[in-house]
């Protein structure tokens, strides 16, 4: 597949929802970059800005192959795939 877009997942080590989404994306062959917001203050600030001041994870930034950006909080696998497709 040519330039399928990018997925960045902002997470923490203790987040069960993060682990579930990671395993689903692994199973589907969706590549992603994971950033632990507990170790990266800039990323934590991005997550807070996207979630009304809360550090809600997983927060996922998807850039589609067409260049469209979507920021989603605790998305389903279907939502991530849909965002990659637009």
Chimera marker file (.cmm) of the C-alpha trace (Angstrom):
<marker_set name="trace">
<marker id="1" x="0.000" y="0.000" z="0.000" r="1" g="1" b="0" radius="0.5"/>
<marker id="2" x="1.402" y="3.364" z="-0.952" r="1" g="1" b="0" radius="0.5"/>
<marker id="3" x="1.433" y="6.170" z="1.634" r="1" g="1" b="0" radius="0.5"/>
<marker id="4" x="-1.479" y="5.021" z="3.742" r="1" g="1" b="0" radius="0.5"/>
<marker id="5" x="-1.163" y="8.020" z="6.047" r="1" g="1" b="0" radius="0.5"/>
<marker id="6" x="0.132" y="8.139" z="9.594" r="1" g="1" b="0" radius="0.5"/>
<marker id="7" x="-1.267" y="7.305" z="13.009" r="1" g="1" b="0" radius="0.5"/>
<marker id="8" x="0.139" y="8.722" z="16.229" r="1" g="1" b="0" radius="0.5"/>
<marker id="9" x="-1.251" y="7.355" z="19.488" r="1" g="1" b="0" radius="0.5"/>
<marker id="10" x="-0.765" y="9.360" z="22.667" r="1" g="1" b="0" radius="0.5"/>
<marker id="11" x="-0.956" y="6.938" z="25.575" r="1" g="1" b="0" radius="0.5"/>
<marker id="12" x="0.254" y="5.917" z="29.024" r="1" g="1" b="0" radius="0.5"/>
<marker id="13" x="1.699" y="2.617" z="30.204" r="1" g="1" b="0" radius="0.5"/>
<marker id="14" x="-1.307" y="1.886" z="32.427" r="1" g="1" b="0" radius="0.5"/>
<marker id="15" x="-4.070" y="2.594" z="29.879" r="1" g="1" b="0" radius="0.5"/>
<marker id="16" x="-6.138" y="-0.506" z="29.089" r="1" g="1" b="0" radius="0.5"/>
<marker id="17" x="-7.971" y="1.227" z="26.222" r="1" g="1" b="0" radius="0.5"/>
<marker id="18" x="-4.584" y="2.056" z="24.697" r="1" g="1" b="0" radius="0.5"/>
<marker id="19" x="-3.436" y="-1.570" z="24.907" r="1" g="1" b="0" radius="0.5"/>
<marker id="20" x="-6.673" y="-2.768" z="23.291" r="1" g="1" b="0" radius="0.5"/>
<marker id="21" x="-6.444" y="-0.307" z="20.376" r="1" g="1" b="0" radius="0.5"/>
<marker id="22" x="-2.744" y="-1.100" z="19.853" r="1" g="1" b="0" radius="0.5"/>
<marker id="23" x="-3.457" y="-4.830" z="19.626" r="1" g="1" b="0" radius="0.5"/>
<marker id="24" x="-6.322" y="-4.192" z="17.185" r="1" g="1" b="0" radius="0.5"/>
<marker id="25" x="-4.139" y="-1.990" z="14.969" r="1" g="1" b="0" radius="0.5"/>
<marker id="26" x="-1.308" y="-4.560" z="15.144" r="1" g="1" b="0" radius="0.5"/>
<marker id="27" x="-3.723" y="-7.291" z="14.061" r="1" g="1" b="0" radius="0.5"/>
<marker id="28" x="-4.939" y="-5.142" z="11.124" r="1" g="1" b="0" radius="0.5"/>
<marker id="29" x="-1.413" y="-4.197" z="10.058" r="1" g="1" b="0" radius="0.5"/>
<marker id="30" x="-1.915" y="-0.478" z="10.765" r="1" g="1" b="0" radius="0.5"/>
<marker id="31" x="1.425" y="1.135" z="11.558" r="1" g="1" b="0" radius="0.5"/>
<marker id="32" x="1.476" y="3.744" z="14.310" r="1" g="1" b="0" radius="0.5"/>
<marker id="33" x="3.807" y="5.766" z="16.469" r="1" g="1" b="0" radius="0.5"/>
<marker id="34" x="3.153" y="5.617" z="20.195" r="1" g="1" b="0" radius="0.5"/>
<marker id="35" x="4.042" y="8.513" z="22.492" r="1" g="1" b="0" radius="0.5"/>
<marker id="36" x="3.867" y="8.119" z="26.265" r="1" g="1" b="0" radius="0.5"/>
<marker id="37" x="2.495" y="11.446" z="27.511" r="1" g="1" b="0" radius="0.5"/>
<marker id="38" x="3.923" y="10.779" z="30.990" r="1" g="1" b="0" radius="0.5"/>
<marker id="39" x="7.413" y="11.081" z="29.472" r="1" g="1" b="0" radius="0.5"/>
<marker id="40" x="6.727" y="13.890" z="26.988" r="1" g="1" b="0" radius="0.5"/>
<marker id="41" x="5.336" y="17.181" z="28.381" r="1" g="1" b="0" radius="0.5"/>
<marker id="42" x="4.721" y="18.634" z="24.889" r="1" g="1" b="0" radius="0.5"/>
<marker id="43" x="2.592" y="15.643" z="23.951" r="1" g="1" b="0" radius="0.5"/>
<marker id="44" x="0.748" y="15.834" z="27.272" r="1" g="1" b="0" radius="0.5"/>
<marker id="45" x="-0.073" y="19.475" z="26.476" r="1" g="1" b="0" radius="0.5"/>
<marker id="46" x="-1.337" y="18.458" z="23.014" r="1" g="1" b="0" radius="0.5"/>
<marker id="47" x="-3.611" y="15.820" z="24.580" r="1" g="1" b="0" radius="0.5"/>
<marker id="48" x="-4.910" y="18.329" z="27.151" r="1" g="1" b="0" radius="0.5"/>
<marker id="49" x="-5.661" y="20.863" z="24.410" r="1" g="1" b="0" radius="0.5"/>
<marker id="50" x="-7.536" y="18.239" z="22.375" r="1" g="1" b="0" radius="0.5"/>
<marker id="51" x="-9.551" y="17.077" z="25.401" r="1" g="1" b="0" radius="0.5"/>
<marker id="52" x="-10.679" y="20.220" z="27.178" r="1" g="1" b="0" radius="0.5"/>
<marker id="53" x="-7.775" y="20.270" z="29.622" r="1" g="1" b="0" radius="0.5"/>
<marker id="54" x="-7.871" y="16.543" z="30.424" r="1" g="1" b="0" radius="0.5"/>
<marker id="55" x="-5.130" y="14.009" z="29.788" r="1" g="1" b="0" radius="0.5"/>
<marker id="56" x="-7.511" y="11.501" z="28.190" r="1" g="1" b="0" radius="0.5"/>
<marker id="57" x="-5.832" y="8.571" z="26.442" r="1" g="1" b="0" radius="0.5"/>
<marker id="58" x="-5.718" y="7.141" z="23.955" r="1" g="1" b="0" radius="0.5"/>
<marker id="59" x="-5.800" y="10.324" z="21.949" r="1" g="1" b="0" radius="0.5"/>
<marker id="60" x="-5.051" y="9.480" z="18.332" r="1" g="1" b="0" radius="0.5"/>
<marker id="61" x="-3.844" y="11.843" z="15.609" r="1" g="1" b="0" radius="0.5"/>
<marker id="62" x="-4.474" y="10.474" z="12.112" r="1" g="1" b="0" radius="0.5"/>
<marker id="63" x="-3.144" y="12.077" z="8.957" r="1" g="1" b="0" radius="0.5"/>
<marker id="64" x="-4.681" y="10.464" z="5.891" r="1" g="1" b="0" radius="0.5"/>
<marker id="65" x="-2.815" y="9.908" z="2.649" r="1" g="1" b="0" radius="0.5"/>
<marker id="66" x="-4.736" y="12.930" z="1.312" r="1" g="1" b="0" radius="0.5"/>
<marker id="67" x="-3.324" y="15.063" z="4.148" r="1" g="1" b="0" radius="0.5"/>
<marker id="68" x="-6.507" y="15.343" z="6.231" r="1" g="1" b="0" radius="0.5"/>
<marker id="69" x="-5.883" y="15.443" z="9.986" r="1" g="1" b="0" radius="0.5"/>
<marker id="70" x="-8.223" y="13.994" z="12.585" r="1" g="1" b="0" radius="0.5"/>
<marker id="71" x="-7.782" y="14.004" z="16.353" r="1" g="1" b="0" radius="0.5"/>
<marker id="72" x="-9.874" y="11.405" z="18.149" r="1" g="1" b="0" radius="0.5"/>
<marker id="73" x="-10.246" y="10.431" z="21.781" r="1" g="1" b="0" radius="0.5"/>
<marker id="74" x="-10.502" y="6.703" z="22.500" r="1" g="1" b="0" radius="0.5"/>
<marker id="75" x="-11.499" y="5.878" z="18.911" r="1" g="1" b="0" radius="0.5"/>
<marker id="76" x="-12.617" y="2.473" z="17.720" r="1" g="1" b="0" radius="0.5"/>
<marker id="77" x="-10.536" y="0.595" z="15.170" r="1" g="1" b="0" radius="0.5"/>
<marker id="78" x="-13.232" y="1.388" z="12.583" r="1" g="1" b="0" radius="0.5"/>
<marker id="79" x="-12.890" y="5.126" z="13.315" r="1" g="1" b="0" radius="0.5"/>
<marker id="80" x="-9.112" y="4.982" z="12.850" r="1" g="1" b="0" radius="0.5"/>
<marker id="81" x="-9.501" y="3.109" z="9.551" r="1" g="1" b="0" radius="0.5"/>
<marker id="82" x="-12.136" y="5.582" z="8.369" r="1" g="1" b="0" radius="0.5"/>
<marker id="83" x="-9.905" y="8.570" z="9.234" r="1" g="1" b="0" radius="0.5"/>
<marker id="84" x="-7.029" y="7.019" z="7.273" r="1" g="1" b="0" radius="0.5"/>
<marker id="85" x="-9.285" y="6.611" z="4.248" r="1" g="1" b="0" radius="0.5"/>
<marker id="86" x="-10.405" y="10.258" z="3.892" r="1" g="1" b="0" radius="0.5"/>
<link id1="1" id2="2" r="1" g="1" b="0" radius="0.2"/>
<link id1="2" id2="3" r="1" g="1" b="0" radius="0.2"/>
<link id1="3" id2="4" r="1" g="1" b="0" radius="0.2"/>
<link id1="4" id2="5" r="1" g="1" b="0" radius="0.2"/>
<link id1="5" id2="6" r="1" g="1" b="0" radius="0.2"/>
<link id1="6" id2="7" r="1" g="1" b="0" radius="0.2"/>
<link id1="7" id2="8" r="1" g="1" b="0" radius="0.2"/>
<link id1="8" id2="9" r="1" g="1" b="0" radius="0.2"/>
<link id1="9" id2="10" r="1" g="1" b="0" radius="0.2"/>
<link id1="10" id2="11" r="1" g="1" b="0" radius="0.2"/>
<link id1="11" id2="12" r="1" g="1" b="0" radius="0.2"/>
<link id1="12" id2="13" r="1" g="1" b="0" radius="0.2"/>
<link id1="13" id2="14" r="1" g="1" b="0" radius="0.2"/>
<link id1="14" id2="15" r="1" g="1" b="0" radius="0.2"/>
<link id1="15" id2="16" r="1" g="1" b="0" radius="0.2"/>
<link id1="16" id2="17" r="1" g="1" b="0" radius="0.2"/>
<link id1="17" id2="18" r="1" g="1" b="0" radius="0.2"/>
<link id1="18" id2="19" r="1" g="1" b="0" radius="0.2"/>
<link id1="19" id2="20" r="1" g="1" b="0" radius="0.2"/>
<link id1="20" id2="21" r="1" g="1" b="0" radius="0.2"/>
<link id1="21" id2="22" r="1" g="1" b="0" radius="0.2"/>
<link id1="22" id2="23" r="1" g="1" b="0" radius="0.2"/>
<link id1="23" id2="24" r="1" g="1" b="0" radius="0.2"/>
<link id1="24" id2="25" r="1" g="1" b="0" radius="0.2"/>
<link id1="25" id2="26" r="1" g="1" b="0" radius="0.2"/>
<link id1="26" id2="27" r="1" g="1" b="0" radius="0.2"/>
<link id1="27" id2="28" r="1" g="1" b="0" radius="0.2"/>
<link id1="28" id2="29" r="1" g="1" b="0" radius="0.2"/>
<link id1="29" id2="30" r="1" g="1" b="0" radius="0.2"/>
<link id1="30" id2="31" r="1" g="1" b="0" radius="0.2"/>
<link id1="31" id2="32" r="1" g="1" b="0" radius="0.2"/>
<link id1="32" id2="33" r="1" g="1" b="0" radius="0.2"/>
<link id1="33" id2="34" r="1" g="1" b="0" radius="0.2"/>
<link id1="34" id2="35" r="1" g="1" b="0" radius="0.2"/>
<link id1="35" id2="36" r="1" g="1" b="0" radius="0.2"/>
<link id1="36" id2="37" r="1" g="1" b="0" radius="0.2"/>
<link id1="37" id2="38" r="1" g="1" b="0" radius="0.2"/>
<link id1="38" id2="39" r="1" g="1" b="0" radius="0.2"/>
<link id1="39" id2="40" r="1" g="1" b="0" radius="0.2"/>
<link id1="40" id2="41" r="1" g="1" b="0" radius="0.2"/>
<link id1="41" id2="42" r="1" g="1" b="0" radius="0.2"/>
<link id1="42" id2="43" r="1" g="1" b="0" radius="0.2"/>
<link id1="43" id2="44" r="1" g="1" b="0" radius="0.2"/>
<link id1="44" id2="45" r="1" g="1" b="0" radius="0.2"/>
<link id1="45" id2="46" r="1" g="1" b="0" radius="0.2"/>
<link id1="46" id2="47" r="1" g="1" b="0" radius="0.2"/>
<link id1="47" id2="48" r="1" g="1" b="0" radius="0.2"/>
<link id1="48" id2="49" r="1" g="1" b="0" radius="0.2"/>
<link id1="49" id2="50" r="1" g="1" b="0" radius="0.2"/>
<link id1="50" id2="51" r="1" g="1" b="0" radius="0.2"/>
<link id1="51" id2="52" r="1" g="1" b="0" radius="0.2"/>
<link id1="52" id2="53" r="1" g="1" b="0" radius="0.2"/>
<link id1="53" id2="54" r="1" g="1" b="0" radius="0.2"/>
<link id1="54" id2="55" r="1" g="1" b="0" radius="0.2"/>
<link id1="55" id2="56" r="1" g="1" b="0" radius="0.2"/>
<link id1="56" id2="57" r="1" g="1" b="0" radius="0.2"/>
<link id1="57" id2="58" r="1" g="1" b="0" radius="0.2"/>
<link id1="58" id2="59" r="1" g="1" b="0" radius="0.2"/>
<link id1="59" id2="60" r="1" g="1" b="0" radius="0.2"/>
<link id1="60" id2="61" r="1" g="1" b="0" radius="0.2"/>
<link id1="61" id2="62" r="1" g="1" b="0" radius="0.2"/>
<link id1="62" id2="63" r="1" g="1" b="0" radius="0.2"/>
<link id1="63" id2="64" r="1" g="1" b="0" radius="0.2"/>
<link id1="64" id2="65" r="1" g="1" b="0" radius="0.2"/>
<link id1="65" id2="66" r="1" g="1" b="0" radius="0.2"/>
<link id1="66" id2="67" r="1" g="1" b="0" radius="0.2"/>
<link id1="67" id2="68" r="1" g="1" b="0" radius="0.2"/>
<link id1="68" id2="69" r="1" g="1" b="0" radius="0.2"/>
<link id1="69" id2="70" r="1" g="1" b="0" radius="0.2"/>
<link id1="70" id2="71" r="1" g="1" b="0" radius="0.2"/>
<link id1="71" id2="72" r="1" g="1" b="0" radius="0.2"/>
<link id1="72" id2="73" r="1" g="1" b="0" radius="0.2"/>
<link id1="73" id2="74" r="1" g="1" b="0" radius="0.2"/>
<link id1="74" id2="75" r="1" g="1" b="0" radius="0.2"/>
<link id1="75" id2="76" r="1" g="1" b="0" radius="0.2"/>
<link id1="76" id2="77" r="1" g="1" b="0" radius="0.2"/>
<link id1="77" id2="78" r="1" g="1" b="0" radius="0.2"/>
<link id1="78" id2="79" r="1" g="1" b="0" radius="0.2"/>
<link id1="79" id2="80" r="1" g="1" b="0" radius="0.2"/>
<link id1="80" id2="81" r="1" g="1" b="0" radius="0.2"/>
<link id1="81" id2="82" r="1" g="1" b="0" radius="0.2"/>
<link id1="82" id2="83" r="1" g="1" b="0" radius="0.2"/>
<link id1="83" id2="84" r="1" g="1" b="0" radius="0.2"/>
<link id1="84" id2="85" r="1" g="1" b="0" radius="0.2"/>
<link id1="85" id2="86" r="1" g="1" b="0" radius="0.2"/>
</marker_set>
